[in-house]
Amino acid sequence: MENFILIFICLAVGMGLQRLTIFADNAPVTLNLYVIWVALPALILRQVPTLSFSTDLFVLLIIPWLMTSLGAALVFIASRLFAWSSEVTVVLLLTVPLGNTSFLGIPMIEAFWGTEMVSYGIIYDQFGSFLALSTYGSFVLAFYSEQQRQSAGAILKKIFTFPPFLALLAALLLAKPLQHPAIAGSLSLIASSLVPVVMFAIGLQLKIRLAPGQTFPFCFGLIAKLLIAPFAALLICRLLGLDGPEARIAIFEAGMPPMVTAGAMAMSAGFAPRLTAALVGWGILLSFASLSLLSLFI
């Protein structure tokens, strides 16, 4: 209960201060950089060394890629059926397959399932969502925008210089030293700042105005992301007989709303910024209800 109260307070304070324009326009960017460079790496260094690696973790590696493929297929088919513009299509290709499994996913896992389950979310995010963003996301932008083309080398550089990914590698290589009480305690203190900073930053940049004429793509995108994807993941896990904590977190992460970073990529390239902002903003707000519903089934 304390985690839920913390999330709502920080989100509400951020939204309130956004209206008062107390903070600079780039304040959310600065806060997000703190999360990427400091808080999230600290959390990874604290939690990953405590993992017991086994074949059960496989579900955390395969589900995000299946969800990326499913989301892309749904958008591609719908785009053809309803003759959506390339601008709308690329926004949905980025926001439906790619979920907010880090900035929102980790705080929500902690709130719903407890701190001990966060390490599973980190595996899902780093080996699934982040790699998908770097590869699939870059491909989508390259395909639809001449200005956004990236070489394979540039994509690999982006992956191997991303601070949370470097922290993950360090956590795997230095697992024993990182579990020293003094180091683990210090990392825990730094990592504890992640949830309030993330939710405050989200509140500062939350936009919920929907662009005229884009109601149907908007509704399609959120239904596909918040309902179809997680229940498809649930069906896959049930058919495979997977019901452990790893499977539950994989299903839960599959139900996260559109990724903020994917939306930022779409907006920076000039693709339907109001639709993108609405998908990300409303997705975050509605996910509190959809994730609560999903948790009843897993």
Secondary structure, 3 states (H helix, E strand, C coil): CHHHHHHHHHHHHHHHHHHHCCCCCCHHHHHHHHHHHHHHHHHHHHHHHHCCCCHHHHHHHHHHHHHHHHHHHHHHHHHHHHCCCHHHHHHHHHHCCCECCCCCHHHHHHHHHCHHHHHHHHHHHHHHHHHHHHHHHHHHHHHHCHHHCCCHHHHHHHHHCCHHHHHHHHHHHCHHHHCCHHHHHHHHHHHCCHHHHHHHHHHHHCCCCCCCCCHHHHHHHHHHHHHHHHHHHHHHHHHCCCCCHHHHHHHHHHCCCECHHHHHHHHHCCCCHHHHHHHHHHHHHHHHHHHHHHHCCC
